[in-house]
Amino acid sequence: MIHLIENYYAIPNNMGFTLSVDKGKTDKEGNKTYDTIGYCGSFEETISLLRRKVVDQRLQNGLYELPEALTVIENVKEEIKAAITNESNQ
């Protein structure tokens, strides 16, 4: 399992990767539980799906002018890039 950003994870499988989000709960055995966001054939596809999901999540609440929305998109892109290059503070 690969921690990406926030509570998002890439879980390797026999066909590529599953993008999952930590639900913040545990099952009766004490294991963390995850919701599946989607299945991807490559790590690059997983990162692309992550970017789309996080941008969608952040733009859902509120009304944005185009420059503001583009700033949110750019910020998500930079956050993911920092995580990939290990420059994040998390």
Buried (B, 14 or more C-beta within 10 A) or exposed (E): EEEBBBBBBBBEEEEBBBBBBBEEEEEEEEEBEBEEBBBBEEBEBBBBBBBBBBBEEBBEEEEEEEEEBEEBBEEBEEBBEBBEEEEEEE
